[in-house]
Amino acid sequence: MSSTSRRRLNESSRRRSASNCSGSKRSRDHRKRVMGQTDMELFSGGTIKDIHIIQLARHELLLESIVSAIGDLKLSHAVVLGAVGSLRKLVYHQPVEEVGSVVREADCTIDEPMEILSLSGTVMNSVPHFHIVVSGANRLYGGHVKMGTEVLSIAEITVASLENLPLERRMGPYNQRKLFPYTSMA
């Protein structure tokens, strides 16, 4: 690498580091500007009632089994705290491009042994929304978990049931399912 290229790389790294530093005035001003123009919503409240561990065996279907367990436990609102285990097949979708106000997504299926690195998500009004990251032979895969995802040897999913969190998931303005305050919490 030439000294000029090395110098540019070092300058670029310093600029990135400085702009990401939380103590930097530029970063604070930038955050204020960005946060003032966001559609972010913050939902607070609710309490964790119980913690449940769902253990799945070889060849069980991940999402279908979690949905079944949530139904058996009568959980209308829950959050996934974590998961460990392995998969033999992952079915998921992920965004591939933005077309106007719509994000186009692609369905993907991976058939190989994979280790679960992360599983996160919520159940709102009995509707699950889970995302997963797994490691395959030489790469990572991740996205929105779909039906048909199959356990390789074992999977343990830890779920916390929630109370007094009046939210539901329904279609938003850009053809995506998002959270809204629940109008008649029972």
DRENLUMMAR-638953 format. One record per atom (N, C-alpha, C): residue in three letters; atom name; x, z, y. Coordinates in nm, 3 decimals. Atoms other than C-alpha are relative to their C-alpha. Example, Ala and Ser with C-alpha at 12.3 -4.5 7.8 and 13.67 -1.06 7.14 Angstrom:
2
- aa at c1 c3 c2
- ala N 0.089 0.000 -0.119
- ala CA 1.230 0.780 -0.450
- ala C 0.090 0.000 0.120
- ser N -0.082 -0.006 -0.119
- ser CA 1.367 0.714 -0.106
- ser C -0.077 0.073 0.109
# end
This chain:
186
- aa at c1 c3 c2
- met N 0.086 0.000 -0.117
- met CA 0.000 0.000 0.000
- met C 0.090 0.000 0.123
- ser N -0.082 0.009 -0.121
- ser CA 0.142 -0.092 0.339
- ser C -0.023 0.123 0.087
- ser N 0.012 -0.117 -0.088
- ser CA 0.203 0.175 0.603
- ser C -0.120 -0.015 0.094
- thr N 0.116 0.023 -0.086
- thr CA -0.065 0.013 0.824
- thr C -0.129 0.033 -0.075
- ser N 0.120 -0.029 0.080
- ser CA -0.324 0.030 0.543
- ser C -0.013 0.149 -0.024
- arg N 0.001 -0.143 0.023
- arg CA -0.224 0.388 0.466
- arg C -0.046 0.074 0.126
- arg N 0.036 -0.062 -0.126
- arg CA -0.257 0.481 0.835
- arg C -0.151 -0.015 0.026
- arg N 0.144 0.022 -0.020
- arg CA -0.606 0.322 0.857
- arg C -0.082 0.089 -0.094
- leu N 0.070 -0.083 0.097
- leu CA -0.713 0.504 0.540
- leu C 0.001 0.146 0.044
- asn N -0.010 -0.138 -0.046
- asn CA -0.586 0.838 0.676
- asn C -0.088 0.024 0.123
- glu N 0.084 -0.015 -0.119
- glu CA -0.758 0.782 1.013
- glu C -0.147 0.000 -0.038
- ser N 0.139 0.007 0.045
- ser CA -1.080 0.686 0.838
- ser C -0.041 0.130 -0.068
- ser N 0.029 -0.126 0.068
- ser CA -1.062 0.999 0.619
- ser C -0.017 0.113 0.101
- arg N 0.011 -0.104 -0.102
- arg CA -1.003 1.219 0.923
- arg C -0.132 -0.012 0.075
- arg N 0.127 0.019 -0.071
- arg CA -1.301 1.064 1.104
- arg C -0.116 0.048 -0.086
- arg N 0.108 -0.044 0.088
- arg CA -1.525 1.121 0.801
- arg C -0.003 0.152 -0.010
- ser N -0.006 -0.145 0.012
- ser CA -1.405 1.479 0.763
- ser C -0.050 0.067 0.126
- ala N 0.041 -0.060 -0.126
- ala CA -1.455 1.556 1.131
- ala C -0.150 -0.014 0.020
- ser N 0.143 0.021 -0.023
- ser CA -1.804 1.407 1.141
- ser C -0.085 0.080 -0.098
- asn N 0.075 -0.077 0.098
- asn CA -1.909 1.601 0.828
- asn C 0.017 0.151 0.019
- cys N -0.031 -0.141 -0.020
- cys CA -1.771 1.933 0.951
- cys C -0.113 0.068 0.076
- ser N 0.115 -0.065 -0.063
- ser CA -2.055 2.172 1.035
- ser C 0.038 0.068 0.132
- gly N -0.042 -0.063 -0.124
- gly CA -1.848 2.332 1.311
- gly C 0.019 -0.098 0.115
- ser N -0.023 0.103 -0.101
- ser CA -1.813 2.005 1.500
- ser C -0.121 -0.014 0.091
- lys N 0.110 0.016 -0.095
- lys CA -2.022 1.974 1.819
- lys C -0.073 -0.131 -0.024
- arg N 0.062 0.130 0.025
- arg CA -2.083 1.607 1.742
- arg C -0.097 0.010 -0.117
- ser N 0.088 -0.014 0.116
- ser CA -2.231 1.701 1.403
- ser C -0.127 0.075 0.036
- arg N 0.118 -0.077 -0.038
- arg CA -2.464 1.962 1.553
- arg C -0.094 -0.085 0.085
- asp N 0.083 0.086 -0.085
- asp CA -2.586 1.719 1.821
- asp C -0.067 -0.108 -0.083
- his N 0.053 0.106 0.085
- his CA -2.631 1.447 1.561
- his C -0.115 0.053 -0.086
- arg N 0.106 -0.059 0.082
- arg CA -2.835 1.679 1.336
- arg C -0.126 0.022 0.083
- lys N 0.117 -0.024 -0.085
- lys CA -3.062 1.774 1.627
- lys C -0.074 -0.131 0.024
- arg N 0.062 0.131 -0.025
- arg CA -3.124 1.406 1.706
- arg C -0.074 -0.047 -0.124
- val N 0.060 0.049 0.124
- val CA -3.192 1.317 1.345
- val C -0.122 0.084 -0.037
- met N 0.111 -0.086 0.040
- met CA -3.412 1.619 1.276
- met C -0.119 -0.014 0.094
- gly N 0.109 0.020 -0.094
- gly CA -3.617 1.549 1.590
- gly C -0.079 -0.126 -0.029
- gln N 0.066 0.128 0.027
- gln CA -3.706 1.203 1.458
- gln C -0.043 -0.013 -0.145
- thr N 0.030 0.008 0.142
- thr CA -3.788 1.290 1.099
- thr C -0.148 0.023 -0.029
- asp N 0.135 -0.028 0.048
- asp CA -4.113 1.296 0.907
- asp C 0.003 0.113 -0.101
- met N -0.016 -0.109 0.095
- met CA -3.984 1.593 0.709
- met C -0.113 0.101 0.016
- glu N 0.098 -0.107 -0.001
- glu CA -4.242 1.852 0.613
- glu C 0.057 0.116 -0.079
- leu N -0.048 -0.120 0.068
- leu CA -4.166 2.208 0.509
- leu C -0.120 0.078 -0.049
- phe N 0.108 -0.077 0.060
- phe CA -4.399 2.391 0.270
- phe C 0.059 0.132 -0.046
- ser N -0.053 -0.132 0.035
- ser CA -4.340 2.766 0.239
- ser C -0.111 0.085 -0.059
- gly N 0.095 -0.093 0.058
- gly CA -4.504 3.049 0.053
- gly C 0.005 -0.007 -0.151
- gly N 0.004 0.000 0.146
- gly CA -4.598 3.106 -0.304
- gly C 0.096 0.102 -0.058
- thr N -0.086 -0.093 0.071
- thr CA -4.441 3.335 -0.558
- thr C 0.020 -0.048 -0.143
- ile N -0.024 0.029 0.141
- ile CA -4.284 3.296 -0.898
- ile C -0.072 0.105 -0.082
- lys N 0.077 -0.093 0.083
- lys CA -4.516 3.448 -1.155
- lys C 0.073 0.029 -0.130
- asp N -0.063 -0.016 0.131
- asp CA -4.351 3.389 -1.494
- asp C 0.105 -0.108 -0.019
- ile N -0.100 0.100 0.038
- ile CA -4.054 3.209 -1.642
- ile C -0.023 -0.034 -0.146
- his N 0.025 0.049 0.135
- his CA -4.101 2.997 -1.952
- his C 0.116 -0.089 -0.042
- ile N -0.102 0.090 0.055
- ile CA -3.843 2.828 -2.175
- ile C -0.067 -0.084 -0.108
- ile N 0.057 0.096 0.095
- ile CA -3.961 2.518 -2.357
- ile C 0.115 -0.055 -0.082
- gln N -0.108 0.050 0.087
- gln CA -3.739 2.439 -2.656
- gln C -0.051 -0.115 -0.083
- leu N 0.039 0.121 0.073
- leu CA -3.762 2.090 -2.800
- leu C 0.103 -0.030 -0.108
- ala N -0.087 0.032 0.113
- ala CA -3.620 1.975 -3.132
- ala C 0.029 -0.150 -0.006
- arg N -0.043 0.138 0.023
- arg CA -3.465 1.652 -3.255
- arg C -0.118 -0.097 -0.003
- his N 0.096 0.111 -0.007
- his CA -3.666 1.336 -3.177
- his C -0.132 0.032 0.069
- glu N 0.121 -0.027 -0.078
- glu CA -3.933 1.514 -2.972
- glu C 0.009 -0.076 0.132
- leu N 0.006 0.073 -0.127
- leu CA -4.046 1.334 -2.658
- leu C 0.004 0.100 0.116
- leu N -0.027 -0.097 -0.107
- leu CA -3.920 1.513 -2.346
- leu C -0.119 0.020 0.093
- leu N 0.105 -0.015 -0.100
- leu CA -4.183 1.446 -2.081
- leu C -0.135 0.034 -0.063
- glu N 0.127 -0.027 0.068
- glu CA -4.479 1.438 -2.320
- glu C -0.007 0.145 -0.048
- ser N -0.003 -0.138 0.049
- ser CA -4.372 1.774 -2.470
- ser C -0.009 0.101 0.114
- ile N 0.009 -0.090 -0.116
- ile CA -4.323 1.937 -2.129
- ile C -0.143 0.002 0.053
- val N 0.139 0.009 -0.048
- val CA -4.666 1.813 -2.016
- val C -0.093 0.077 -0.094
- ser N 0.081 -0.072 0.098
- ser CA -4.819 1.949 -2.338
- ser C 0.017 0.151 0.015
- ala N -0.027 -0.144 -0.016
- ala CA -4.650 2.289 -2.293
- ala C -0.062 0.053 0.129
- ile N 0.060 -0.041 -0.128
- ile CA -4.762 2.305 -1.929
- ile C -0.151 0.015 -0.015
- gly N 0.144 -0.010 0.027
- gly CA -5.118 2.237 -2.046
- gly C -0.034 0.122 -0.084
- asp N 0.023 -0.116 0.086
- asp CA -5.096 2.499 -2.322
- asp C 0.013 0.131 0.078
- leu N -0.023 -0.120 -0.081
- leu CA -4.965 2.754 -2.069
- leu C -0.096 0.009 0.119
- lys N 0.094 0.009 -0.113
- lys CA -5.234 2.649 -1.817
- lys C 0.071 0.017 0.134
- leu N -0.075 -0.005 -0.126
- leu CA -4.977 2.601 -1.542
- leu C -0.044 -0.115 0.090
- ser N 0.037 0.107 -0.092
- ser CA -5.116 2.412 -1.247
- ser C 0.112 -0.026 0.100
- his N -0.111 0.013 -0.094
- his CA -4.811 2.476 -1.025
- his C 0.124 0.064 -0.063
- ala N -0.124 -0.051 0.061
- ala CA -4.455 2.515 -1.154
- ala C 0.119 -0.075 0.058
- val N -0.124 0.065 -0.041
- val CA -4.095 2.430 -1.080
- val C 0.098 0.007 -0.117
- val N -0.104 0.002 0.104
- val CA -3.821 2.327 -1.323
- val C 0.124 0.067 0.058
- leu N -0.120 -0.070 -0.046
- leu CA -3.530 2.567 -1.286
- leu C 0.127 -0.062 -0.057
- gly N -0.118 0.062 0.059
- gly CA -3.296 2.379 -1.518
- gly C -0.029 -0.044 -0.142
- ala N 0.014 0.046 0.138
- ala CA -3.242 2.219 -1.856
- ala C 0.138 -0.025 -0.058
- val N -0.121 0.035 0.074
- val CA -2.973 2.176 -2.119
- val C -0.044 -0.073 -0.125
- gly N 0.031 0.069 0.123
- gly CA -2.958 1.954 -2.422
- gly C 0.052 -0.142 0.000
- ser N -0.047 0.138 0.013
- ser CA -2.910 1.596 -2.529
- ser C -0.119 -0.092 -0.027
- leu N 0.103 0.101 0.021
- leu CA -3.112 1.276 -2.542
- leu C 0.056 -0.113 -0.083
- arg N -0.041 0.122 0.071
- arg CA -3.102 0.975 -2.770
- arg C -0.055 -0.123 0.071
- lys N 0.060 0.111 -0.074
- lys CA -3.320 0.763 -2.541
- lys C -0.050 0.054 0.134
- leu N 0.047 -0.037 -0.134
- leu CA -3.383 0.785 -2.166
- leu C -0.083 -0.115 0.056
- val N 0.086 0.096 -0.068
- val CA -3.673 0.606 -2.000
- val C -0.023 0.056 0.140
- tyr N 0.010 -0.049 -0.137
- tyr CA -3.671 0.633 -1.622
- tyr C -0.019 -0.118 0.095
- his N -0.001 0.105 -0.101
- his CA -3.722 0.441 -1.302
- his C 0.077 0.050 0.122
- gln N -0.078 -0.032 -0.119
- gln CA -3.517 0.426 -0.987
- gln C -0.022 -0.110 0.103
- pro N 0.018 0.101 -0.104
- pro CA -3.536 0.247 -0.652
- pro C 0.109 -0.106 -0.009
- val N -0.098 0.109 0.002
- val CA -3.368 -0.093 -0.638
- val C 0.008 -0.074 0.132
- glu N -0.007 0.063 -0.132
- glu CA -3.461 -0.229 -0.295
- glu C -0.118 0.044 0.085
- glu N 0.106 -0.030 -0.095
- glu CA -3.666 -0.168 0.015
- glu C -0.051 -0.131 0.057
- val N 0.062 0.122 -0.050
- val CA -3.909 -0.444 0.108
- val C -0.105 0.041 0.101
- gly N 0.091 -0.047 -0.104
- gly CA -4.074 -0.369 0.441
- gly C -0.017 0.149 -0.011
- ser N 0.027 -0.144 0.011
- ser CA -4.242 -0.031 0.405
- ser C -0.012 0.045 -0.146
- val N 0.014 -0.032 0.142
- val CA -4.240 -0.044 0.023
- val C 0.137 0.004 -0.066
- val N -0.123 -0.009 0.079
- val CA -3.958 0.069 -0.206
- val C -0.033 -0.053 -0.139
- arg N 0.021 0.058 0.133
- arg CA -3.942 -0.148 -0.517
- arg C 0.084 0.077 -0.101
- glu N -0.069 -0.077 0.102
- glu CA -3.849 0.040 -0.833
- glu C 0.012 -0.080 -0.128
- ala N -0.022 0.068 0.128
- ala CA -3.713 -0.075 -1.167
- ala C -0.010 0.103 -0.112
- asp N 0.004 -0.083 0.120
- asp CA -3.794 0.073 -1.507
- asp C 0.125 -0.027 -0.081
- cys N -0.124 0.011 0.077
- cys CA -3.484 0.140 -1.716
- cys C -0.015 0.077 -0.131
- thr N -0.005 -0.070 0.129
- thr CA -3.432 0.236 -2.081
- thr C 0.144 -0.004 -0.048
- ile N -0.136 -0.012 0.053
- ile CA -3.100 0.360 -2.216
- ile C -0.011 0.057 -0.140
- asp N -0.001 -0.044 0.140
- asp CA -3.058 0.390 -2.594
- asp C 0.142 0.033 -0.042
- glu N -0.132 -0.047 0.043
- glu CA -2.743 0.593 -2.658
- glu C 0.000 0.152 0.010
- pro N -0.008 -0.145 -0.013
- pro CA -2.646 0.958 -2.703
- pro C 0.039 0.038 0.143
- met N -0.024 -0.045 -0.137
- met CA -2.655 1.137 -2.365
- met C -0.015 0.151 0.010
- glu N 0.008 -0.143 -0.027
- glu CA -2.602 1.490 -2.239
- glu C -0.081 0.020 0.129
- ile N 0.076 -0.030 -0.121
- ile CA -2.854 1.633 -1.990
- ile C 0.090 0.080 0.094
- leu N -0.078 -0.071 -0.100
- leu CA -2.663 1.733 -1.677
- leu C -0.092 0.075 0.097
- ser N 0.094 -0.062 -0.093
- ser CA -2.964 1.812 -1.459
- ser C -0.140 -0.052 -0.026
- leu N 0.141 0.038 0.001
- leu CA -3.341 1.811 -1.478
- leu C -0.065 0.087 0.107
- ser N 0.063 -0.076 -0.107
- ser CA -3.536 1.912 -1.170
- ser C -0.135 -0.061 0.031
- gly N 0.128 0.052 -0.039
- gly CA -3.882 1.876 -1.033
- gly C -0.106 0.107 0.012
- thr N 0.112 -0.090 -0.020
- thr CA -4.221 2.026 -0.977
- thr C -0.122 -0.048 -0.080
- val N 0.133 0.030 0.051
- val CA -4.567 2.042 -1.124
- val C -0.094 0.050 0.109
- met N 0.095 -0.038 -0.104
- met CA -4.831 2.040 -0.851
- met C -0.138 -0.049 -0.041
- asn N 0.136 0.033 0.044
- asn CA -5.198 2.052 -0.946
- asn C 0.003 -0.068 -0.136
- ser N -0.018 0.048 0.138
- ser CA -5.090 1.987 -1.307
- ser C 0.063 -0.138 -0.011
- val N -0.065 0.132 0.002
- val CA -4.913 1.661 -1.209
- val C 0.152 0.020 0.006
- pro N -0.145 -0.019 0.000
- pro CA -4.542 1.661 -1.310
- pro C 0.073 -0.108 0.079
- his N -0.088 0.094 -0.069
- his CA -4.269 1.497 -1.102
- his C 0.143 0.048 -0.026
- phe N -0.131 -0.045 0.044
- phe CA -3.927 1.526 -1.269
- phe C 0.104 -0.110 0.018
- his N -0.115 0.091 -0.008
- his CA -3.589 1.367 -1.204
- his C 0.110 0.055 -0.089
- ile N -0.103 -0.038 0.097
- ile CA -3.297 1.369 -1.444
- ile C 0.131 -0.069 0.031
- val N -0.133 0.061 0.000
- val CA -2.924 1.306 -1.448
- val C 0.060 0.028 -0.136
- val N -0.062 -0.015 0.132
- val CA -2.751 1.245 -1.781
- val C 0.134 -0.072 0.000
- ser N -0.127 0.071 0.017
- ser CA -2.404 1.144 -1.890
- ser C -0.006 -0.076 -0.131
- gly N -0.008 0.085 0.118
- gly CA -2.373 0.853 -2.130
- gly C 0.145 -0.014 -0.041
- ala N -0.135 0.020 0.051
- ala CA -2.062 0.718 -2.300
- ala C 0.103 -0.010 0.113
- asn N -0.099 0.020 -0.106
- asn CA -1.887 0.606 -1.983
- asn C -0.060 0.000 0.140
- arg N 0.060 -0.001 -0.133
- arg CA -2.128 0.657 -1.695
- arg C -0.114 0.099 0.009
- leu N 0.115 -0.086 -0.025
- leu CA -2.406 0.862 -1.539
- leu C -0.124 -0.086 0.022
- tyr N 0.128 0.065 -0.023
- tyr CA -2.772 0.765 -1.533
- tyr C -0.091 0.104 0.065
- gly N 0.092 -0.095 -0.060
- gly CA -3.044 0.919 -1.322
- gly C -0.117 -0.067 0.066
- gly N 0.119 0.049 -0.066
- gly CA -3.389 0.876 -1.183
- gly C -0.121 0.081 -0.042
- his N 0.129 -0.062 0.029
- his CA -3.756 0.962 -1.231
- his C -0.029 -0.013 -0.150
- val N 0.022 -0.001 0.145
- val CA -3.823 1.063 -1.595
- val C -0.137 -0.061 -0.033
- lys N 0.125 0.062 0.043
- lys CA -4.086 0.856 -1.775
- lys C -0.029 0.034 -0.147
- met N 0.041 -0.021 0.139
- met CA -4.279 0.884 -2.102
- met C 0.088 -0.085 -0.092
- gly N -0.082 0.072 0.097
- gly CA -4.078 0.781 -2.408
- gly C 0.143 0.050 -0.007
- thr N -0.134 -0.059 0.004
- thr CA -3.762 0.981 -2.329
- thr C 0.007 0.092 -0.121
- glu N -0.005 -0.067 0.130
- glu CA -3.646 1.123 -2.663
- glu C 0.123 0.090 -0.014
- val N -0.106 -0.099 0.021
- val CA -3.440 1.433 -2.752
- val C 0.088 -0.043 -0.116
- leu N -0.095 0.031 0.107
- leu CA -3.125 1.377 -2.961
- leu C 0.006 0.117 -0.099
- ser N -0.010 -0.113 0.093
- ser CA -3.064 1.724 -3.108
- ser C -0.086 0.117 0.045
- ile N 0.079 -0.112 -0.053
- ile CA -3.219 1.991 -2.884
- ile C -0.007 -0.014 0.151
- ala N 0.011 -0.008 -0.146
- ala CA -3.341 2.041 -2.529
- ala C -0.073 0.129 0.033
- glu N 0.063 -0.124 -0.047
- glu CA -3.426 2.366 -2.351
- glu C -0.027 -0.017 0.148
- ile N 0.041 0.019 -0.138
- ile CA -3.620 2.342 -2.027
- ile C -0.055 0.132 0.051
- thr N 0.046 -0.125 -0.059
- thr CA -3.667 2.648 -1.807
- thr C -0.093 -0.032 0.117
- val N 0.103 0.028 -0.099
- val CA -3.985 2.641 -1.598
- val C -0.053 0.132 0.055
- ala N 0.061 -0.117 -0.063
- ala CA -4.118 2.896 -1.349
- ala C -0.139 -0.037 0.048
- ser N 0.136 0.024 -0.049
- ser CA -4.492 2.916 -1.290
- ser C -0.011 0.058 0.141
- leu N 0.014 -0.039 -0.140
- leu CA -4.591 2.943 -0.924
- leu C -0.143 0.040 0.030
- glu N 0.132 -0.041 -0.048
- glu CA -4.881 3.121 -0.756
- glu C -0.005 -0.015 0.151
- asn N 0.024 0.003 -0.144
- asn CA -5.030 3.081 -0.411
- asn C 0.084 -0.103 0.075
- leu N -0.070 0.111 -0.066
- leu CA -4.862 2.752 -0.329
- leu C -0.099 -0.116 0.007
- pro N 0.112 0.095 -0.007
- pro CA -5.152 2.534 -0.209
- pro C 0.044 -0.144 0.029
- leu N -0.046 0.138 -0.016
- leu CA -5.002 2.188 -0.264
- leu C -0.052 -0.085 -0.115
- glu N 0.034 0.097 0.103
- glu CA -5.103 1.878 -0.455
- glu C 0.078 -0.128 0.026
- arg N -0.073 0.127 -0.012
- arg CA -4.934 1.545 -0.522
- arg C -0.102 -0.113 -0.003
- arg N 0.086 0.118 -0.002
- arg CA -5.115 1.226 -0.422
- arg C 0.071 -0.113 0.073
- met N -0.065 0.117 -0.059
- met CA -5.041 0.880 -0.289
- met C 0.015 0.016 0.151
- gly N -0.029 -0.005 -0.142
- gly CA -4.876 0.869 0.052
- gly C -0.014 -0.138 0.063
- pro N 0.020 0.125 -0.074
- pro CA -4.874 0.594 0.315
- pro C 0.090 -0.115 -0.046
- tyr N -0.093 0.106 0.040
- tyr CA -4.581 0.402 0.163
- tyr C 0.000 -0.022 -0.151
- asn N 0.016 0.023 0.143
- asn CA -4.713 0.377 -0.194
- asn C 0.090 0.091 -0.084
- gln N -0.075 -0.097 0.078
- gln CA -4.528 0.688 -0.309
- gln C -0.085 0.125 -0.014
- arg N 0.073 -0.125 0.020
- arg CA -4.665 1.009 -0.453
- arg C 0.075 0.110 0.073
- lys N -0.065 -0.107 -0.076
- lys CA -4.595 1.295 -0.215
- lys C -0.089 0.122 0.005
- leu N 0.073 -0.126 -0.007
- leu CA -4.702 1.652 -0.153
- leu C -0.086 0.006 0.125
- phe N 0.092 -0.023 -0.110
- phe CA -4.999 1.740 0.065
- phe C -0.057 0.141 -0.017
- pro N 0.069 -0.129 0.014
- pro CA -5.161 2.076 0.144
- pro C -0.128 -0.019 -0.080
- tyr N 0.117 0.006 0.088
- tyr CA -5.429 2.141 -0.115
- tyr C -0.121 0.051 0.078
- thr N 0.115 -0.033 -0.084
- thr CA -5.772 2.153 0.043
- thr C -0.086 0.113 -0.054
- ser N 0.084 -0.108 0.054
- ser CA -5.950 2.391 -0.197
- ser C 0.070 0.068 -0.117
- met N -0.077 -0.071 0.102
- met CA -5.706 2.613 -0.385
- met C -0.089 0.103 -0.069
- ala N 0.087 -0.094 0.075
- ala CA -5.892 2.802 -0.661
- ala C 0.076 0.125 -0.038
# end
